[in-house]
Amino acid sequence: MTNSIDLISSMDTDLKKYTHPIRIKAGPNPAFNTIYIYIEMLQPNQEITISILSNTGNVMQTVKTNSSAQSIKIDISSLVNGTYFVQAISGNNRVSQQFVKH
């Protein structure tokens, strides 16, 4: 008996078709006094709103910029230690990422 594998069908794995229009990365995590938000958008020159939310959903800070900005530095020294979310909104698209403030 020999082992063999036959390809029966294939799947389209073009990741560009399934990529969200906005991607963000917040760091460092945990953060102390400053957090950097790295932004990647598929459509250039779009207005984007970056918000820092508490773990209960209260908006703590908001910054507006356009998508040509690749990173934003936000002072979080006034926030108490805890878990927060960075939320990015552009048009109908919304993404968020959790971070911890020490």
C-alpha positions in Angstrom: 0.0 0.0 0.0 1.4 3.4 -0.9 0.4 6.7 0.6 -0.7 9.4 -1.9 -2.5 12.7 -1.8 -4.6 13.8 -4.8 -5.6 17.5 -5.2 -9.3 17.5 -5.7 -10.0 21.3 -5.6 -8.2 24.5 -4.8 -9.1 27.6 -2.8 -8.5 31.2 -3.7 -6.0 32.4 -1.1 -5.5 36.0 -2.4 -5.3 37.8 1.0 -5.9 41.2 -0.6 -9.5 40.2 -1.2 -10.1 39.6 2.6 -8.0 42.4 4.1 -9.9 45.0 6.3 -9.6 48.6 4.9 -8.0 49.7 8.2 -5.3 48.0 10.3 -3.9 49.4 13.5 -1.2 48.3 15.9 -0.8 49.9 19.3 2.4 49.8 21.2 4.2 49.4 23.4 1.9 47.1 25.3 1.8 47.5 28.2 2.2 51.3 27.8 3.3 53.8 30.4 3.0 57.5 29.5 2.9 57.3 25.7 1.3 54.9 23.2 2.0 54.9 19.4 -0.7 53.9 17.0 0.5 52.6 13.7 -2.0 52.9 10.9 -2.3 51.1 7.6 -5.2 51.9 5.3 -6.0 50.5 1.8 -7.5 53.8 0.6 -5.2 56.9 0.9 -6.3 60.4 2.0 -9.2 59.2 4.1 -10.1 61.0 7.4 -9.5 58.7 10.4 -10.6 59.1 14.0 -8.5 57.5 16.7 -10.1 57.1 20.1 -8.9 55.8 23.4 -11.8 54.0 25.1 -12.0 52.7 28.7 -12.9 49.1 29.3 -16.5 50.3 29.8 -16.6 52.0 26.5 -16.2 55.6 27.6 -14.2 57.8 25.2 -11.1 59.1 27.1 -9.3 60.8 24.2 -9.9 61.4 20.5 -7.5 62.4 17.7 -8.5 63.1 14.0 -6.0 62.8 11.2 -5.9 61.5 7.6 -4.7 58.2 6.4 -1.4 59.6 5.1 -0.2 59.6 8.7 1.5 56.3 9.4 1.8 56.7 13.1 0.3 58.8 15.9 1.9 59.4 19.3 -0.7 59.8 22.1 0.1 61.0 25.6 -1.8 58.6 28.0 0.0 59.8 31.2 -3.3 61.2 32.6 -5.1 57.8 32.4 -5.3 55.6 35.4 -3.7 52.1 35.2 -5.9 49.6 33.5 -7.2 48.1 30.3 -8.1 50.3 27.4 -8.9 50.1 23.7 -7.6 52.0 20.7 -10.4 52.4 18.2 -9.9 53.6 14.6 -12.9 54.7 12.5 -12.9 55.8 8.9 -16.2 56.0 7.1 -18.1 52.8 7.9 -15.0 50.9 8.9 -14.1 50.4 12.5 -11.3 48.4 14.2 -10.0 48.3 17.7 -7.1 46.9 19.7 -6.8 46.3 23.4 -3.8 47.6 25.4 -2.8 47.9 29.1 -1.7 51.2 30.7 0.7 50.8 33.6 
